[in-house]
């Protein structure tokens, strides 16, 4: 497989690092916070970061499509689509919790090919290129070697419609919690995936996600030697809305737990 143009990764890195610097500069200050839903927030920082990154991509690659959380998709008829979340972990950010990031991926002919995630609180830059590898601050990433679910630390998140789906979501959470060493809930899907790629977590699952939440992180997991599918074990599709990522060793067992839980539901 031919490696992507190095200018693509350089642009992704520049975008997320600049985004993280802007996030950090305003973190903890009085900012405007609006509601998109009952528990779904957007801040002025989300919007400022998105405008900044859109301008960067438009200047460098004017023919490319951009799909981002706050302003939707712009551009048509291009092999290249940039998929961006300007602030993954907005609820954390709005409440002063230092777990958030910027995440950017590039699809080429519909295939996630480049990804970058920057965590400004830990100064951690996660990157990947399809067929080339994944890195954390320039050091090669490798998923964990944990081979038993009973020894695994898992991580997950809950969607914004959690109030309408409490039984299903907490039921699956409980199914994993009863089998794993521990389950964590951080509030940023992109960081969850990157920490799985780095071996800090052994597996991750979540429902009702958007492509901008997971595309870069899923590529980073794959390039770190992990495995990514749908929660039901189906081939992973960035726009399908659900994902299960693991170090690979635990994957079949995690899928089996999800299938068993679903089959037992009325």
Secondary structure, DSSP 8 states (H G I E B T S, - for coil): -----HHHHHHHHHHHHHHHHHHHHHTTS---EEESSSS-EEEHHHHHHHHHHHHHHHHH-TTSEEEETTTEEE--S-SEEEEEEEEETHHHHHTT-S--EEEEEEEETTEEEEEEEEETTTTEEEEEETTTEEEETTEE--------GGG-EEEE---TTGGGSHHHHHHHHHHHHTTSSEEEE-S-HHHHHHHHHTTSSSEEEESS--HHHHHHHHHHHHHTT-EEE-TTS-B--TTSS-EEEE-STTHHHHHHHHHHHHHH--
